């Protein structure tokens, strides 16, 4: 079951396929994973330069029970914009850039939760961060989940590759019945090596989403940007850039 159901602004409707000519599988290739190598001294500075770096791209992969379109030859870097001037939000173990005009819509924490005489437990937060456009039609969200809730493993997952390949983990992050437009592996250089991120872009129920996911110390951190399919042509680059700006601290 995909974990990104909570990133959608409303419950899903029956799937409407916008393109009846969608192919059943992606082409394969031998391109290397997309790599960011900024040679930075601080993880917090990583996002500032990610859109300026040379990259290579892996092609999309076939995913069971997920319809697909022909892969685009356009590199991911040419489909995102420089987010250095955007506000950077820092959460628990992550940072993300927020598009201009987006507003924080997270509900304030109930400081009294879990302190009653009856020992009520505080409810887990659905979102680690949540922002919306001024008209309320576009959303940027971050959710976190223990990796052992996504896949049973004997050891604590330290990297998203511990959950499986780009193709395998699509079953976790991409909702069933979605149209998968893009699936890419991104490697970002950190002080002690490279961290792997998985990027997926897909459509479902007239909604278009871009998703970036990574793992750190047994916790999966997933950023998703969602908008109506009709608005993606004008705002897709902005929303895709916001999702790709996710970095693990």
BASENU-599586 format. One record per residue (C-alpha): x, y, z; residue in three letters; residue number from 1. Coordinates in steps of 0.1 Angstrom, whole numbers, plus 5000, padded with zeros to 4 digits. Example, Ala and Ser with C-alpha at 12.3 -4.5 7.8 and 13.67 -1.06 7.14 Angstrom:
BEGIN
east = 5123; north = 4955; up = 5078; type = Ala; seq = 1
east = 5137; north = 4989; up = 5071; type = Ser; seq = 2
# end
This chain:
BEGIN
east = 5000; north = 5000; up = 5000; type = Unk; seq = 1
east = 5014; north = 5034; up = 4990; type = Unk; seq = 2
east = 5021; north = 5058; up = 5018; type = Unk; seq = 3
east = 5014; north = 5089; up = 4998; type = Unk; seq = 4
east = 4976; north = 5087; up = 5001; type = Unk; seq = 5
east = 4979; north = 5114; up = 5028; type = Unk; seq = 6
east = 4995; north = 5139; up = 5004; type = Unk; seq = 7
east = 4963; north = 5142; up = 4984; type = Unk; seq = 8
east = 4940; north = 5171; up = 4993; type = Unk; seq = 9
east = 4909; north = 5150; up = 4991; type = Unk; seq = 10
east = 4898; north = 5114; up = 4989; type = Unk; seq = 11
east = 4904; north = 5097; up = 4955; type = Unk; seq = 12
east = 4877; north = 5093; up = 4929; type = Unk; seq = 13
east = 4876; north = 5065; up = 4903; type = Unk; seq = 14
east = 4906; north = 5067; up = 4881; type = Unk; seq = 15
east = 4902; north = 5087; up = 4849; type = Unk; seq = 16
east = 4929; north = 5079; up = 4824; type = Unk; seq = 17
east = 4937; north = 5111; up = 4805; type = Unk; seq = 18
east = 4957; north = 5092; up = 4779; type = Unk; seq = 19
east = 4942; north = 5061; up = 4763; type = Unk; seq = 20
east = 4975; north = 5055; up = 4744; type = Unk; seq = 21
east = 4996; north = 5049; up = 4774; type = Unk; seq = 22
east = 5022; north = 5021; up = 4769; type = Unk; seq = 23
east = 5025; north = 4992; up = 4793; type = Unk; seq = 24
east = 5061; north = 4994; up = 4802; type = Unk; seq = 25
east = 5091; north = 5017; up = 4802; type = Unk; seq = 26
east = 5122; north = 5013; up = 4780; type = Unk; seq = 27
east = 5153; north = 5000; up = 4797; type = Unk; seq = 28
east = 5187; north = 5015; up = 4796; type = Unk; seq = 29
east = 5221; north = 5015; up = 4812; type = Unk; seq = 30
east = 5224; north = 5052; up = 4822; type = Unk; seq = 31
east = 5241; north = 5058; up = 4856; type = Unk; seq = 32
east = 5221; north = 5072; up = 4885; type = Unk; seq = 33
east = 5216; north = 5110; up = 4887; type = Unk; seq = 34
east = 5244; north = 5124; up = 4909; type = Unk; seq = 35
east = 5247; north = 5157; up = 4926; type = Unk; seq = 36
east = 5283; north = 5165; up = 4937; type = Unk; seq = 37
east = 5284; north = 5200; up = 4951; type = Unk; seq = 38
east = 5316; north = 5195; up = 4972; type = Unk; seq = 39
east = 5300; north = 5214; up = 5001; type = Unk; seq = 40
east = 5311; north = 5216; up = 5037; type = Unk; seq = 41
east = 5276; north = 5217; up = 5052; type = Unk; seq = 42
east = 5245; north = 5196; up = 5046; type = Unk; seq = 43
east = 5224; north = 5226; up = 5051; type = Unk; seq = 44
east = 5240; north = 5243; up = 5021; type = Unk; seq = 45
east = 5232; north = 5213; up = 4999; type = Unk; seq = 46
east = 5199; north = 5225; up = 4985; type = Unk; seq = 47
east = 5213; north = 5259; up = 4975; type = Unk; seq = 48
east = 5233; north = 5245; up = 4947; type = Unk; seq = 49
east = 5215; north = 5212; up = 4936; type = Unk; seq = 50
east = 5199; north = 5228; up = 4906; type = Unk; seq = 51
east = 5233; north = 5240; up = 4893; type = Unk; seq = 52
east = 5251; north = 5207; up = 4891; type = Unk; seq = 53
east = 5258; north = 5183; up = 4862; type = Unk; seq = 54
east = 5237; north = 5151; up = 4863; type = Unk; seq = 55
east = 5229; north = 5120; up = 4844; type = Unk; seq = 56
east = 5195; north = 5104; up = 4844; type = Unk; seq = 57
east = 5183; north = 5068; up = 4846; type = Unk; seq = 58
east = 5152; north = 5060; up = 4824; type = Unk; seq = 59
east = 5118; north = 5051; up = 4839; type = Unk; seq = 60
east = 5112; north = 5015; up = 4849; type = Unk; seq = 61
east = 5082; north = 4993; up = 4845; type = Unk; seq = 62
east = 5061; north = 4989; up = 4877; type = Unk; seq = 63
east = 5035; north = 4962; up = 4883; type = Unk; seq = 64
east = 4999; north = 4973; up = 4883; type = Unk; seq = 65
east = 5009; north = 5009; up = 4874; type = Unk; seq = 66
east = 5002; north = 5023; up = 4839; type = Unk; seq = 67
east = 5030; north = 5042; up = 4823; type = Unk; seq = 68
east = 5037; north = 5067; up = 4795; type = Unk; seq = 69
east = 5067; north = 5068; up = 4772; type = Unk; seq = 70
east = 5097; north = 5081; up = 4791; type = Unk; seq = 71
east = 5108; north = 5117; up = 4785; type = Unk; seq = 72
east = 5143; north = 5123; up = 4772; type = Unk; seq = 73
east = 5145; north = 5156; up = 4790; type = Unk; seq = 74
east = 5170; north = 5156; up = 4819; type = Unk; seq = 75
east = 5155; north = 5162; up = 4853; type = Unk; seq = 76
east = 5178; north = 5192; up = 4858; type = Unk; seq = 77
east = 5162; north = 5210; up = 4828; type = Unk; seq = 78
east = 5128; north = 5205; up = 4844; type = Unk; seq = 79
east = 5135; north = 5222; up = 4877; type = Unk; seq = 80
east = 5143; north = 5257; up = 4887; type = Unk; seq = 81
east = 5168; north = 5273; up = 4911; type = Unk; seq = 82
east = 5152; north = 5274; up = 4945; type = Unk; seq = 83
east = 5179; north = 5293; up = 4963; type = Unk; seq = 84
east = 5158; north = 5324; up = 4969; type = Unk; seq = 85
east = 5129; north = 5304; up = 4983; type = Unk; seq = 86
east = 5122; north = 5301; up = 5021; type = Unk; seq = 87
east = 5138; north = 5270; up = 5035; type = Unk; seq = 88
east = 5119; north = 5251; up = 5061; type = Unk; seq = 89
east = 5138; north = 5230; up = 5087; type = Unk; seq = 90
east = 5119; north = 5200; up = 5101; type = Unk; seq = 91
east = 5129; north = 5170; up = 5122; type = Unk; seq = 92
east = 5159; north = 5156; up = 5103; type = Unk; seq = 93
east = 5151; north = 5173; up = 5070; type = Unk; seq = 94
east = 5149; north = 5206; up = 5051; type = Unk; seq = 95
east = 5128; north = 5217; up = 5022; type = Unk; seq = 96
east = 5123; north = 5248; up = 5000; type = Unk; seq = 97
east = 5088; north = 5263; up = 4999; type = Unk; seq = 98
east = 5075; north = 5280; up = 4968; type = Unk; seq = 99
east = 5067; north = 5317; up = 4970; type = Unk; seq = 100
east = 5031; north = 5325; up = 4981; type = Unk; seq = 101
east = 5027; north = 5291; up = 4997; type = Unk; seq = 102
east = 5014; north = 5292; up = 5033; type = Unk; seq = 103
east = 5021; north = 5269; up = 5063; type = Unk; seq = 104
east = 4988; north = 5251; up = 5070; type = Unk; seq = 105
east = 5001; north = 5228; up = 5097; type = Unk; seq = 106
east = 4978; north = 5227; up = 5127; type = Unk; seq = 107
east = 4994; north = 5238; up = 5160; type = Unk; seq = 108
east = 5005; north = 5211; up = 5183; type = Unk; seq = 109
east = 4983; north = 5203; up = 5213; type = Unk; seq = 110
east = 5008; north = 5208; up = 5241; type = Unk; seq = 111
east = 4984; north = 5191; up = 5266; type = Unk; seq = 112
east = 4981; north = 5159; up = 5246; type = Unk; seq = 113
east = 4991; north = 5128; up = 5265; type = Unk; seq = 114
east = 4990; north = 5146; up = 5299; type = Unk; seq = 115
east = 4955; north = 5137; up = 5310; type = Unk; seq = 116
east = 4949; north = 5117; up = 5342; type = Unk; seq = 117
east = 4938; north = 5088; up = 5320; type = Unk; seq = 118
east = 4971; north = 5085; up = 5302; type = Unk; seq = 119
east = 4958; north = 5094; up = 5267; type = Unk; seq = 120
east = 4985; north = 5091; up = 5242; type = Unk; seq = 121
east = 4993; north = 5120; up = 5218; type = Unk; seq = 122
east = 4981; north = 5113; up = 5183; type = Unk; seq = 123
east = 5009; north = 5109; up = 5158; type = Unk; seq = 124
east = 5011; north = 5137; up = 5133; type = Unk; seq = 125
east = 5000; north = 5130; up = 5098; type = Unk; seq = 126
east = 5024; north = 5155; up = 5083; type = Unk; seq = 127
east = 5059; north = 5167; up = 5093; type = Unk; seq = 128
east = 5053; north = 5198; up = 5072; type = Unk; seq = 129
east = 5024; north = 5210; up = 5051; type = Unk; seq = 130
east = 5021; north = 5241; up = 5028; type = Unk; seq = 131
east = 4994; north = 5252; up = 5004; type = Unk; seq = 132
east = 4991; north = 5277; up = 4976; type = Unk; seq = 133
east = 4970; north = 5308; up = 4982; type = Unk; seq = 134
east = 4940; north = 5293; up = 4963; type = Unk; seq = 135
east = 4943; north = 5260; up = 4982; type = Unk; seq = 136
east = 4946; north = 5239; up = 4951; type = Unk; seq = 137
east = 4983; north = 5230; up = 4953; type = Unk; seq = 138
east = 5001; north = 5213; up = 4982; type = Unk; seq = 139
east = 5036; north = 5206; up = 4994; type = Unk; seq = 140
east = 5038; north = 5181; up = 5021; type = Unk; seq = 141
east = 5064; north = 5161; up = 5040; type = Unk; seq = 142
east = 5056; north = 5128; up = 5059; type = Unk; seq = 143
east = 5078; north = 5106; up = 5079; type = Unk; seq = 144
east = 5074; north = 5069; up = 5086; type = Unk; seq = 145
east = 5095; north = 5042; up = 5104; type = Unk; seq = 146
east = 5109; north = 5021; up = 5076; type = Unk; seq = 147
east = 5098; north = 4989; up = 5094; type = Unk; seq = 148
east = 5062; north = 5000; up = 5088; type = Unk; seq = 149
east = 5069; north = 5002; up = 5050; type = Unk; seq = 150
east = 5089; north = 4970; up = 5047; type = Unk; seq = 151
east = 5099; north = 4943; up = 5073; type = Unk; seq = 152
east = 5136; north = 4943; up = 5076; type = Unk; seq = 153
east = 5159; north = 4926; up = 5101; type = Unk; seq = 154
east = 5183; north = 4956; up = 5103; type = Unk; seq = 155
east = 5175; north = 4993; up = 5106; type = Unk; seq = 156
east = 5174; north = 5008; up = 5072; type = Unk; seq = 157
east = 5201; north = 5034; up = 5067; type = Unk; seq = 158
east = 5195; north = 5042; up = 5030; type = Unk; seq = 159
east = 5165; north = 5040; up = 5008; type = Unk; seq = 160
east = 5182; north = 5012; up = 4988; type = Unk; seq = 161
east = 5177; north = 4991; up = 5019; type = Unk; seq = 162
east = 5140; north = 4991; up = 5011; type = Unk; seq = 163
east = 5146; north = 4979; up = 4975; type = Unk; seq = 164
east = 5153; north = 4991; up = 4941; type = Unk; seq = 165
east = 5137; north = 5021; up = 4924; type = Unk; seq = 166
east = 5112; north = 4997; up = 4907; type = Unk; seq = 167
east = 5105; north = 4977; up = 4939; type = Unk; seq = 168
east = 5099; north = 5007; up = 4962; type = Unk; seq = 169
east = 5075; north = 5022; up = 4937; type = Unk; seq = 170
east = 5050; north = 4998; up = 4951; type = Unk; seq = 171
east = 5054; north = 5016; up = 4985; type = Unk; seq = 172
east = 5054; north = 5052; up = 4973; type = Unk; seq = 173
east = 5032; north = 5053; up = 4942; type = Unk; seq = 174
east = 4995; north = 5047; up = 4947; type = Unk; seq = 175
east = 4980; north = 5017; up = 4930; type = Unk; seq = 176
east = 4963; north = 5026; up = 4897; type = Unk; seq = 177
east = 4984; north = 5057; up = 4892; type = Unk; seq = 178
east = 5000; north = 5067; up = 4859; type = Unk; seq = 179
east = 5038; north = 5068; up = 4864; type = Unk; seq = 180
east = 5054; north = 5094; up = 4843; type = Unk; seq = 181
east = 5090; north = 5094; up = 4857; type = Unk; seq = 182
east = 5111; north = 5073; up = 4881; type = Unk; seq = 183
east = 5147; north = 5083; up = 4888; type = Unk; seq = 184
east = 5175; north = 5076; up = 4912; type = Unk; seq = 185
east = 5194; north = 5107; up = 4926; type = Unk; seq = 186
east = 5226; north = 5105; up = 4946; type = Unk; seq = 187
east = 5237; north = 5136; up = 4966; type = Unk; seq = 188
east = 5272; north = 5139; up = 4980; type = Unk; seq = 189
east = 5274; north = 5143; up = 5017; type = Unk; seq = 190
east = 5304; north = 5146; up = 5041; type = Unk; seq = 191
east = 5307; north = 5108; up = 5046; type = Unk; seq = 192
east = 5297; north = 5096; up = 5011; type = Unk; seq = 193
east = 5266; north = 5096; up = 4989; type = Unk; seq = 194
east = 5229; north = 5095; up = 5000; type = Unk; seq = 195
east = 5204; north = 5079; up = 4976; type = Unk; seq = 196
east = 5170; north = 5096; up = 4969; type = Unk; seq = 197
east = 5142; north = 5081; up = 4948; type = Unk; seq = 198
east = 5121; north = 5105; up = 4927; type = Unk; seq = 199
east = 5087; north = 5096; up = 4912; type = Unk; seq = 200
east = 5062; north = 5116; up = 4892; type = Unk; seq = 201
east = 5028; north = 5103; up = 4886; type = Unk; seq = 202
east = 4991; north = 5112; up = 4881; type = Unk; seq = 203
east = 4960; north = 5098; up = 4897; type = Unk; seq = 204
east = 4924; north = 5110; up = 4899; type = Unk; seq = 205
east = 4931; north = 5142; up = 4880; type = Unk; seq = 206
east = 4959; north = 5150; up = 4904; type = Unk; seq = 207
east = 4995; north = 5152; up = 4894; type = Unk; seq = 208
east = 5023; north = 5146; up = 4920; type = Unk; seq = 209
east = 5061; north = 5148; up = 4923; type = Unk; seq = 210
east = 5076; north = 5128; up = 4951; type = Unk; seq = 211
east = 5111; north = 5126; up = 4966; type = Unk; seq = 212
east = 5120; north = 5100; up = 4992; type = Unk; seq = 213
east = 5150; north = 5091; up = 5013; type = Unk; seq = 214
east = 5159; north = 5071; up = 5044; type = Unk; seq = 215
east = 5179; north = 5080; up = 5075; type = Unk; seq = 216
east = 5184; north = 5060; up = 5107; type = Unk; seq = 217
east = 5153; north = 5038; up = 5102; type = Unk; seq = 218
east = 5130; north = 5066; up = 5092; type = Unk; seq = 219
east = 5117; north = 5073; up = 5057; type = Unk; seq = 220
east = 5112; north = 5110; up = 5048; type = Unk; seq = 221
east = 5089; north = 5117; up = 5018; type = Unk; seq = 222
east = 5082; north = 5150; up = 5002; type = Unk; seq = 223
east = 5053; north = 5153; up = 4978; type = Unk; seq = 224
east = 5041; north = 5182; up = 4957; type = Unk; seq = 225
east = 5005; north = 5179; up = 4943; type = Unk; seq = 226
east = 4983; north = 5200; up = 4920; type = Unk; seq = 227
east = 4953; north = 5194; up = 4897; type = Unk; seq = 228
east = 4964; north = 5180; up = 4864; type = Unk; seq = 229
east = 4951; north = 5211; up = 4847; type = Unk; seq = 230
east = 4975; north = 5233; up = 4866; type = Unk; seq = 231
east = 5006; north = 5211; up = 4862; type = Unk; seq = 232
east = 5015; north = 5226; up = 4828; type = Unk; seq = 233
east = 5019; north = 5260; up = 4843; type = Unk; seq = 234
east = 5031; north = 5252; up = 4878; type = Unk; seq = 235
east = 5047; north = 5218; up = 4874; type = Unk; seq = 236
east = 5083; north = 5230; up = 4873; type = Unk; seq = 237
east = 5078; north = 5250; up = 4905; type = Unk; seq = 238
east = 5062; north = 5220; up = 4923; type = Unk; seq = 239
east = 5087; north = 5195; up = 4910; type = Unk; seq = 240
east = 5115; north = 5218; up = 4921; type = Unk; seq = 241
east = 5100; north = 5220; up = 4956; type = Unk; seq = 242
east = 5099; north = 5182; up = 4960; type = Unk; seq = 243
east = 5134; north = 5178; up = 4946; type = Unk; seq = 244
east = 5147; north = 5203; up = 4972; type = Unk; seq = 245
east = 5142; north = 5178; up = 5000; type = Unk; seq = 246
east = 5174; north = 5171; up = 5018; type = Unk; seq = 247
east = 5182; north = 5149; up = 5048; type = Unk; seq = 248
east = 5201; north = 5167; up = 5077; type = Unk; seq = 249
# end
